[in-house]
Structures are given as structure tokens and as C-alpha cells.
Amino acid sequence: MDPTSLAALRASSQKTEEQPEFKIIQTFIEQLSADTEETVDKIVEITLADVENEESMHYFYVAASVIELARRGYDKKTSQEAQRDENLHAFVARLAGYPSDQRVDLSAYSQLNINDAFHLETGKIPPGCAVHTVRLACWWFVFAASTLWGKVQDPKDEDWYPDIWNAYKSGITATQASMRNTETKDLLARAMEEIKKAEEGNAT
């Protein structure tokens, strides 16, 4: 990368770090002992507080903060860092599942995780990362099943359709049957429960 581009990247990162959105999300993903769902609800309440301001840069900085934190990466051999990564994905999934504002479609990121974990024919789970990969995908259904189901029903959405939805459901069922990690097995059950609620029009 040339010096000019590198300087611009550093300036952009620094600008993002100065925003309250970045500090909120960074604090959230580092609270390793916090209850994920409860913490996500609190964070979403704060980040959606500016929803009525059409000129606000709030949504840009939410997205920029997520990208910046994800860009820094983490060591998958460290369970604490893996938990931070999971918290970040759970946050994005919860935000994507909020029906109050859809100006930013964060659900576009969901299939990156879901395909790896639950598409039985093309899934690519890294060696030694089965539990982590599955958990990342589960949070999308736990928090945003209704949003994703809505995309399946939208004929204009070429990425989501009944066959792929059913393939994911089959993947969840197969993974749940073979999963030995009790906590993750329970999370898979939650994911399937939210899928059924979404299909019945009773999503939480």
C-alpha cells in the first residue's frame, strides 16, 4: 500500500475510533462475562436513539465501527478473543433484526456465517473451529430470523429463496444431532425455534 493510501486508512480508523458508536460497540464486545442478549438489547437501544435524524452519520459510523473492529481480527486459539468476535456478530445480528428502521440492511452479512456453518454441501468450517463457526451462524437466526424469512419471501431478493432456507434448516438439524457442546446444542435449538416462529409470523 502506498504511503498516501496508508495515511488515509489510518486517518479513517482514527476518526471512527473517536465516535461514540465505536466506543459503545468496542465496550460491548469486550464484556466477556456479560449476558449476550441483555447486552445487545442495551446497545441497540442506544444506537437506535438517533433514528429520526435524517442527516445523522450514525448509521455510517455503526457500520464503520463493525468493519474496523472486524478488520483487526482475533486469535481463534484464544477463547476470550473468540467470545469477543461472537459478541460482535451477535450485535450485528440483533441490529439487523430490529424492524424499526431498515435503511441499512445489515443482514447482507448473514450468509457469510450461515453458509459456512449450515450449508451441508458447500460449508467450510475451519479445522478446530466447529463450535465457534456454528455459534456465529446461530445468532443470525436467534436475533434476525424474521428479517431473514422476509427476504426469502421477497421475489426480488436473489440471495434468499425457499431452497436455500430449507438447506439451512437441514444443516441446523444435522448439526444439532452431532453437536457435543451442550451450550451450543441449546443455541441451535433456539435458532430453530426462532425460525419456526418467523415462518408462523410470531417472531420475537
C-alpha positions as CSV (number, residue, x, y, z in Angstrom):
1,M,0.0,0.0,0.0
2,D,1.4,3.4,-1.0
3,P,2.1,6.0,1.8
4,T,-0.9,8.2,0.8
5,S,-3.4,5.4,1.0
6,L,-1.9,4.1,4.2
7,A,-2.2,7.6,5.8
8,A,-5.8,7.9,4.6
9,L,-6.6,4.5,6.1
10,R,-5.1,5.4,9.5
11,A,-7.0,8.7,9.5
12,S,-10.2,7.0,8.7
13,S,-9.6,4.4,11.5
14,Q,-8.8,7.2,14.0
15,K,-11.9,9.1,13.0
16,T,-14.0,6.0,13.6
17,E,-12.4,5.4,17.0
18,E,-13.4,8.9,18.1
19,Q,-17.1,8.2,17.5
20,P,-19.5,7.2,20.4
21,E,-20.7,4.3,18.2
22,F,-17.3,2.8,18.1
23,K,-16.8,3.1,21.9
24,I,-20.2,1.6,22.6
25,I,-19.6,-1.5,20.3
26,Q,-16.0,-1.9,21.5
27,T,-17.0,-1.9,25.1
28,F,-19.8,-4.3,24.4
29,I,-17.6,-7.0,22.7
30,E,-15.0,-6.8,25.4
31,Q,-17.6,-7.5,28.2
32,L,-16.8,-11.2,28.1
33,S,-18.8,-12.0,31.2
34,A,-21.9,-10.1,30.1
35,D,-25.1,-11.8,29.0
36,T,-25.1,-11.5,25.3
37,E,-28.8,-11.0,24.7
38,E,-29.2,-8.5,27.5
39,T,-26.2,-6.5,26.5
40,V,-27.2,-6.4,22.8
41,D,-30.6,-5.1,23.8
42,K,-29.0,-2.2,25.7
43,I,-26.6,-1.4,22.9
44,V,-29.3,-1.5,20.2
45,E,-31.4,0.9,22.3
46,I,-28.6,3.4,22.4
47,T,-27.6,3.0,18.7
48,L,-31.1,3.5,17.5
49,A,-31.7,6.6,19.6
50,D,-30.8,8.8,16.7
51,V,-33.2,7.2,14.2
52,E,-35.3,10.3,13.5
53,N,-32.3,12.4,12.4
54,E,-32.1,12.1,8.6
55,E,-28.8,14.0,8.5
56,S,-27.1,11.9,11.1
57,M,-23.9,10.0,10.3
58,H,-25.0,7.4,13.0
59,Y,-25.6,4.5,10.6
60,F,-22.3,5.1,8.8
61,Y,-20.4,5.0,12.0
62,V,-22.1,1.9,13.3
63,A,-21.1,0.1,10.1
64,A,-17.6,1.6,10.1
65,S,-17.1,0.6,13.7
66,V,-18.2,-3.0,13.0
67,I,-15.9,-3.1,10.0
68,E,-13.0,-1.6,11.9
69,L,-13.3,-4.0,14.8
70,A,-13.7,-7.0,12.5
71,R,-10.7,-5.8,10.4
72,R,-8.4,-6.1,13.4
73,G,-9.1,-9.7,13.7
74,Y,-8.5,-12.0,16.6
75,D,-6.6,-15.2,17.5
76,K,-9.1,-18.1,17.3
77,K,-6.8,-20.0,19.7
78,T,-7.8,-17.6,22.4
79,S,-11.3,-18.3,23.8
80,Q,-11.7,-14.8,25.1
81,E,-11.0,-13.3,21.7
82,A,-13.3,-15.7,20.1
83,Q,-16.0,-14.6,22.5
84,R,-15.4,-11.0,21.5
85,D,-15.9,-12.0,17.9
86,E,-19.1,-13.8,18.8
87,N,-20.4,-10.8,20.7
88,L,-19.7,-8.6,17.6
89,H,-21.6,-10.9,15.3
90,A,-24.5,-11.1,17.8
91,F,-24.6,-7.3,17.9
92,V,-24.9,-7.0,14.2
93,A,-27.5,-9.8,14.0
94,R,-29.6,-8.1,16.7
95,L,-29.4,-4.7,15.0
96,A,-30.3,-6.4,11.6
97,G,-33.4,-7.9,13.3
98,Y,-34.8,-4.7,14.6
99,P,-37.9,-3.8,12.5
100,S,-37.9,-0.1,13.5
101,D,-35.5,1.0,10.8
102,Q,-34.2,-0.8,7.7
103,R,-32.3,2.0,5.9
104,V,-29.1,-0.1,6.4
105,D,-29.5,-3.8,5.5
106,L,-27.0,-5.4,7.9
107,S,-28.5,-8.9,7.1
108,A,-26.4,-8.9,4.0
109,Y,-23.5,-10.2,6.2
110,S,-25.5,-13.1,7.5
111,Q,-25.0,-15.6,4.7
112,L,-21.2,-15.4,5.1
113,N,-21.6,-17.1,8.5
114,I,-24.6,-19.2,7.8
115,N,-23.2,-20.8,4.6
116,D,-20.0,-21.8,6.4
117,A,-21.9,-23.5,9.3
118,F,-25.1,-24.9,7.8
119,H,-24.9,-25.4,4.1
120,L,-24.1,-29.1,4.1
121,E,-22.8,-29.2,0.5
122,T,-20.5,-26.1,0.5
123,G,-19.9,-25.3,4.1
124,K,-16.3,-24.6,5.1
125,I,-15.7,-24.9,8.8
126,P,-12.0,-24.3,9.6
127,P,-10.3,-27.1,11.5
128,G,-10.9,-26.9,15.2
129,C,-13.5,-24.1,14.8
130,A,-16.7,-26.0,14.6
131,V,-18.3,-24.7,17.7
132,H,-17.3,-21.1,17.0
133,T,-18.5,-21.2,13.4
134,V,-21.8,-22.7,14.4
135,R,-22.4,-20.2,17.1
136,L,-21.7,-17.2,14.8
137,A,-24.4,-18.5,12.4
138,C,-26.9,-19.3,15.1
139,W,-27.1,-15.7,16.3
140,W,-28.4,-14.6,13.0
141,F,-31.4,-16.9,13.4
142,V,-31.9,-16.2,17.1
143,F,-31.9,-12.4,16.6
144,A,-33.0,-11.9,13.0
145,A,-35.0,-14.9,11.8
146,S,-38.0,-12.8,10.9
147,T,-35.9,-10.4,8.9
148,L,-34.2,-13.3,7.0
149,W,-37.5,-15.0,6.5
150,G,-38.9,-11.8,5.0
151,K,-36.0,-11.9,2.5
152,V,-36.9,-15.5,1.5
153,Q,-40.4,-14.3,0.7
154,D,-39.2,-11.4,-1.4
155,P,-39.1,-12.5,-5.0
156,K,-36.7,-9.6,-5.8
157,D,-34.1,-11.0,-3.4
158,E,-31.9,-13.3,-5.4
159,D,-29.7,-14.4,-2.5
160,W,-32.6,-15.8,-0.4
161,Y,-35.1,-18.4,-1.6
162,P,-37.0,-21.4,-0.2
163,D,-34.4,-24.0,-1.3
164,I,-31.5,-22.3,0.5
165,W,-33.7,-21.6,3.5
166,N,-34.6,-25.3,3.7
167,A,-31.0,-26.2,3.2
168,Y,-30.0,-24.1,6.2
169,K,-32.8,-25.7,8.3
170,S,-31.5,-29.2,7.4
171,G,-28.0,-28.1,8.3
172,I,-29.1,-26.9,11.7
173,T,-30.9,-30.2,12.4
174,A,-27.9,-32.2,11.3
175,T,-25.5,-30.1,13.3
176,Q,-27.7,-30.3,16.4
177,A,-27.8,-34.1,16.2
178,S,-24.0,-34.3,16.1
179,M,-23.1,-31.4,18.4
180,R,-21.5,-32.5,21.7
181,N,-21.1,-29.0,23.2
182,T,-24.2,-28.6,25.4
183,E,-24.3,-24.8,25.3
184,T,-24.1,-24.7,21.5
185,K,-26.6,-27.5,21.2
186,D,-29.1,-25.4,23.2
187,L,-28.2,-22.4,20.9
188,L,-29.0,-24.5,17.9
189,A,-32.4,-25.3,19.4
190,R,-33.0,-21.6,20.0
191,A,-32.2,-20.9,16.4
192,M,-34.6,-23.5,15.1
193,E,-37.3,-22.2,17.5
194,E,-37.0,-18.7,16.1
195,I,-37.1,-20.0,12.6
196,K,-40.4,-21.7,13.3
197,K,-41.8,-18.5,14.9
198,A,-40.7,-16.5,11.9
199,E,-42.4,-18.9,9.5
200,E,-45.6,-18.7,11.6
201,G,-45.4,-15.0,11.8
202,N,-44.8,-15.0,15.6
203,A,-41.1,-14.0,15.7
204,T,-39.9,-12.3,18.9
